[in-house]
């Protein structure tokens, strides 16, 4: 988003990041595929957060990936426990 995530420098006509203050990036996903299957597909969501978006953040920014794979094959209790697990992880960050 122009003027929020980046700014076009009038002097040099180059894009400059406006997210340099961001120190932590967190991706949270659920999907029905196994971890191996997502790896074979390239896991584009994870790649976008941990590599591409990280380029716009602070050079020292750390990234965390929290996912629930094979969500449809898991029991209702396991799926329900995912939210408190994510909450505990986020509190520690």
Buried (B, 14 or more C-beta within 10 A) or exposed (E): EEEEBBEEEEEEEEEEBBBEEBEEBBBBBBBEBEEEEBEEEEBEBBEEBBEEBBEBBBEEBEBBBBBBBBBEEBEEEEEEEBEEEBEEEEEEE
